[in-house]
Amino acid sequence: MQNERRLSVLRAIVEDYVKTEEPVGSKALVERHGLGVSPATVRNDMAALEEEGYITAPHTSAGRVPTDKGYRLFVDRLTTVKPMTAAEKRAIAGFLEGAVDLDDVVSRSTRLLSQLTRQVAVVQYPTLSRSTVRHVELVALAPTRLLIVLILSTGRVEQRLLEVTEEVSEETLASLRTQINSAVAGVVIAEAGEALQAIAQPADQPAGAPRDPLAAAVAETLIEAMNDHRSDERISIGGTSNLARFGDSFDTAVRPLLEALEEHVVLLKLMGEATAGGLVTVRIGAEGPYEELSRTSVVATGYGPGDEALATLGVVGPTRMDYPGSMAAVRAVARYLSRILDEA
């Protein structure tokens, strides 16, 4: 019973501190939460929680604030993910379903997540390496200039221009387009490259036979586009202005995070690997990979079509975070974004 009461006290301290941004005292806890015990009993519980490292006194104030250990216990044992209301679900669906392409979907997801959580939202673009080919389009822009369009399962579009030495007829182009799509549509990137090589040099040709120059040039261009992983580190960031709410901890929490937002590789490592199955991960303070970001928390999950996690999205901010609300928003936006990619 005593342990359960102390857990209730810890839950109340975390909730009040996140809401009020002020250290929490025993009298305020009794008044706000109806704990059913006297302030003296609550003070004893707070002393025990402080001795165990779950709360601390930031200065000479009589109030206490949660430590990373306290936040971790709160997230693991004391909190439940807030369900989104029907109105919130409709708003999310309507906002995201109005997107016109992948860039718009990612941009809208970032803005929505930052608005729902009042934190900095980070959305990683789906990675090429985990994608499958949806369609390849070949378009003659001029007699000797082709536009090659690679469309992936994530909705990502890669475009390349190709100059050829001889004029290409519409019939030849249509035949090559059909041949390529028959070979690579629905195939993962790693295997699609091999299929394209086979088109450029069919197996039934004798060894050393000359390759079809047009097929070879198109195949090489597509393979180069598939192997261009520069965009795998593309991310969208929104809601940086929300950090202004944490001005009291600018030097310790906000400044290091602002610097990290400029380094996308650092930010991706901070977000962690994409997790499938709707699992939301929470990293609190020093649990993260960077010592200088030890006052930063991350709430993240993976997203992608079907059950496949192609990339990560989430929120980052100082440890004084509304964890239940952030976890709910991250999970909801990831689900809707995954559904849009699945239906695209």
C-alpha positions in Angstrom: 0.0 0.0 0.0 2.8 2.4 0.9 4.6 1.7 -2.4 1.4 2.2 -4.4 0.9 5.6 -2.6 4.4 6.7 -3.4 3.9 5.8 -7.0 0.8 7.9 -7.0 2.8 10.8 -5.5 5.4 10.4 -8.2 2.8 10.4 -10.9 1.3 13.5 -9.5 4.7 15.3 -9.3 5.5 14.5 -12.9 2.1 15.6 -14.1 2.2 18.8 -12.1 5.7 19.7 -13.1 5.1 19.2 -16.8 1.9 21.3 -16.5 3.1 24.1 -14.3 6.8 24.2 -15.0 7.4 24.8 -11.3 8.9 22.5 -8.6 6.0 20.7 -6.8 5.4 20.9 -3.0 3.5 18.5 -0.8 0.7 20.9 0.0 0.0 21.5 -3.6 -0.1 17.8 -4.3 -2.7 17.2 -1.6 -4.9 20.1 -2.8 -4.8 19.2 -6.5 -4.8 15.4 -6.4 -6.9 14.3 -3.4 -4.4 11.7 -2.3 -6.3 11.0 0.9 -3.4 11.6 3.2 -2.0 14.6 5.1 0.8 16.8 3.7 3.1 15.4 6.3 2.6 11.9 4.9 3.2 13.1 1.4 6.4 14.8 2.6 7.6 11.5 4.0 6.8 9.8 0.7 8.6 12.6 -1.2 11.6 12.1 1.0 11.6 8.4 0.3 11.3 9.1 -3.5 14.2 11.5 -3.3 16.4 9.1 -1.4 15.7 6.5 -4.2 16.6 9.0 -6.9 13.2 9.5 -8.5 12.9 13.2 -7.6 15.3 16.0 -6.6 15.3 19.5 -5.3 16.5 21.9 -8.0 17.6 24.5 -5.5 16.6 25.7 -2.1 12.9 25.6 -3.1 10.7 23.4 -1.0 9.4 21.8 -4.2 10.7 18.8 -6.0 11.1 17.9 -9.7 11.4 14.5 -11.4 14.8 13.0 -12.3 15.4 10.9 -15.5 14.9 7.9 -13.3 11.5 9.3 -12.1 10.4 10.0 -15.7 11.4 6.5 -16.7 9.3 4.9 -14.0 6.4 7.2 -14.9 6.6 6.1 -18.6 7.1 2.4 -17.9 4.6 1.9 -15.0 2.5 4.9 -14.3 1.3 6.2 -17.6 -1.2 5.0 -20.2 -1.2 6.3 -23.8 -4.0 8.8 -24.1 -6.4 7.7 -26.8 -7.0 10.3 -29.5 -10.6 11.6 -29.6 -12.8 11.0 -32.6 -12.5 14.7 -33.5 -8.7 14.5 -33.3 -8.7 11.4 -35.5 -10.9 13.1 -38.1 -8.6 16.2 -38.1 -5.5 14.1 -38.5 -7.0 12.0 -41.3 -8.4 15.0 -43.1 -5.1 17.0 -42.9 -2.9 14.2 -44.1 -5.2 12.9 -46.8 -5.1 16.2 -48.5 -1.4 15.8 -49.4 -0.5 15.7 -53.1 2.9 13.9 -53.1 5.5 12.4 -50.7 7.1 15.7 -49.9 3.7 17.2 -49.0 2.8 14.1 -46.9 6.1 14.4 -44.9 5.7 18.2 -44.5 2.1 17.9 -43.3 3.0 15.1 -40.9 5.8 17.2 -39.4 3.6 20.3 -38.9 0.8 18.2 -37.5 3.0 16.4 -35.0 4.6 19.6 -33.8 1.2 21.2 -33.3 -0.3 18.2 -31.4 2.7 17.8 -29.0 4.1 21.4 -28.8 7.5 19.8 -29.3 10.0 19.7 -32.1 8.8 17.1 -34.7 11.2 15.1 -36.8 10.1 12.9 -39.8 12.6 10.9 -41.7 11.9 10.3 -45.4 11.4 6.7 -46.3 14.7 5.1 -47.2 15.4 3.9 -50.8 17.2 0.7 -49.7 14.0 -0.8 -48.2 11.7 0.2 -51.0 10.3 -1.8 -53.9 9.9 -0.5 -57.4 6.3 0.5 -58.3 6.8 1.8 -61.8 9.4 3.0 -64.3 8.4 5.6 -66.9 10.5 6.5 -70.0 9.6 9.8 -71.7 11.2 11.2 -74.9 11.8 14.9 -74.3 13.7 15.2 -77.6 14.8 12.7 -80.3 18.0 12.0 -78.3 17.0 13.0 -74.8 15.0 10.8 -72.4 13.5 11.5 -69.0 13.7 8.4 -66.8 11.3 8.3 -63.8 11.6 5.8 -61.0 8.6 5.5 -58.7 9.0 3.6 -55.5 6.6 1.9 -53.1 7.1 4.7 -50.6 5.8 7.3 -53.0 9.3 8.6 -53.6 10.1 9.7 -57.2 13.6 9.8 -58.6 14.1 11.5 -62.0 17.1 11.4 -64.3 17.9 12.9 -67.7 19.7 10.6 -70.3 21.3 11.8 -73.5 21.6 9.0 -76.1 23.6 9.0 -79.3 20.9 7.9 -81.7 17.2 8.8 -82.1 14.8 6.6 -80.2 11.5 5.7 -81.8 8.3 5.6 -79.8 7.9 1.9 -80.5 11.4 1.1 -79.2 10.8 3.2 -76.1 7.4 1.6 -75.4 8.9 -1.9 -75.8 11.8 -1.1 -73.5 9.4 0.5 -70.9 7.2 -2.7 -70.9 10.3 -4.9 -70.6 11.7 -3.0 -67.7 8.4 -2.8 -65.7 7.8 -6.5 -66.3 11.2 -7.2 -64.8 11.3 -4.9 -61.8 7.8 -3.8 -60.7 7.2 -5.0 -57.2 10.9 -6.0 -56.7 13.0 -4.7 -53.9 15.8 -2.3 -54.8 18.7 -4.8 -54.2 17.2 -7.3 -56.6 15.9 -4.8 -59.1 19.5 -3.9 -60.1 20.2 -7.5 -61.1 17.1 -7.6 -63.2 18.1 -4.5 -65.0 21.5 -5.9 -65.7 19.9 -8.9 -67.3 17.9 -6.6 -69.6 21.0 -4.9 -70.8 22.8 -8.2 -71.3 20.2 -11.0 -71.9 21.3 -14.5 -70.7 20.5 -16.1 -74.1 23.1 -14.0 -75.8 26.6 -15.5 -76.3 29.3 -14.4 -73.9 31.0 -11.2 -75.2 28.1 -10.3 -77.4 27.5 -6.5 -77.6 24.9 -5.1 -75.3 21.9 -3.2 -76.5 23.3 0.4 -76.0 19.9 2.0 -75.2 18.9 -0.7 -72.7 22.3 -0.6 -71.1 22.2 3.2 -70.7 18.7 3.2 -69.3 19.6 0.3 -66.9 22.7 2.0 -65.7 20.9 5.2 -65.1 18.2 3.4 -63.1 20.7 1.5 -61.1 22.5 4.7 -60.2 19.2 6.2 -59.1 18.5 3.2 -56.9 21.9 3.3 -55.3 21.7 7.0 -54.5 21.2 6.9 -50.8 21.9 10.5 -50.2 18.2 11.0 -49.7 18.1 8.3 -47.0 19.3 11.0 -44.6 16.6 13.5 -45.6 14.5 14.6 -42.7 11.8 17.2 -42.1 11.9 19.3 -38.9 9.1 21.4 -37.6 8.0 23.2 -34.5 11.5 24.6 -33.5 9.7 27.6 -32.1 8.1 25.4 -29.4 11.5 25.3 -27.7 10.8 28.9 -26.6 8.6 27.5 -23.9 11.7 26.1 -22.2 13.6 29.3 -21.9 14.4 28.6 -18.2 16.6 25.7 -19.3 18.1 27.3 -22.4 21.8 26.6 -21.8 21.4 23.0 -20.5 18.6 21.7 -22.7 17.6 24.0 -25.5 20.9 25.2 -26.9 22.4 21.7 -27.4 19.1 20.6 -29.1 19.1 23.5 -31.4 22.7 22.6 -32.4 21.7 19.0 -33.0 18.8 20.1 -35.2 21.4 21.4 -37.7 23.1 18.0 -37.9 20.8 15.5 -39.6 23.1 12.5 -39.0 23.2 13.3 -35.3 19.4 13.8 -35.2 18.8 10.4 -37.0 21.0 8.6 -34.5 19.2 10.4 -31.6 15.8 9.2 -33.1 17.1 5.6 -33.2 16.2 2.7 -35.6 12.7 2.5 -37.0 10.5 0.2 -35.0 7.7 -1.8 -36.6 4.4 -3.0 -35.2 3.3 0.3 -33.8 5.9 0.2 -31.0 6.6 3.6 -29.6 10.1 4.0 -28.0 10.9 6.6 -25.4 14.5 7.7 -24.6 14.8 9.9 -21.6 17.8 12.2 -20.9 21.1 10.3 -20.5 19.6 7.2 -22.1 20.3 8.8 -25.5 23.6 8.3 -27.5 25.0 11.8 -26.9 26.2 13.2 -23.6 25.6 16.8 -24.6 21.9 15.9 -25.1 21.5 14.4 -21.7 18.6 16.8 -21.0 16.7 15.8 -24.1 14.0 13.2 -24.5 12.8 11.4 -27.7 9.5 9.8 -28.4 9.6 7.9 -31.7 8.3 5.1 -33.8 8.6 3.6 -37.3 6.2 4.0 -40.2 5.8 2.5 -43.7 3.3 0.6 -45.9 1.9 -2.6 -44.4 3.9 -3.8 -41.4 7.2 -2.6 -42.7 9.0 0.2 -41.0 10.8 2.3 -43.7 11.7 5.3 -41.6 11.2 7.0 -38.2 9.1 9.9 -37.0 8.8 11.4 -33.6 9.3 14.4 -31.3 12.3 15.6 -29.4 12.4 18.1 -26.6 13.6 18.8 -23.0 12.9 16.0 -20.5 10.0 18.0 -19.0 7.6 16.5 -21.6 4.0 15.4 -21.7 5.0 11.8 -22.4 1.4 10.3 -22.6 0.2 12.9 -25.0 3.4 12.8 -27.1 3.3 9.0 -27.3 -0.3 9.1 -28.4 0.3 11.7 -31.1 3.4 10.0 -32.4 1.6 6.7 -32.7 -1.5 8.2 -34.3 0.4 10.2 -37.0 2.6 7.2 -37.8 -0.5 5.0 -38.3 -2.2 7.5 -40.6 1.1 8.2 -42.5 1.6 4.4 -43.0 -2.0 4.0 -44.2 -1.5 6.7 -46.8 1.7 5.1 -48.1 0.0 1.7 -48.2 -2.9 3.1 -50.3 -0.8 5.3 -52.5 
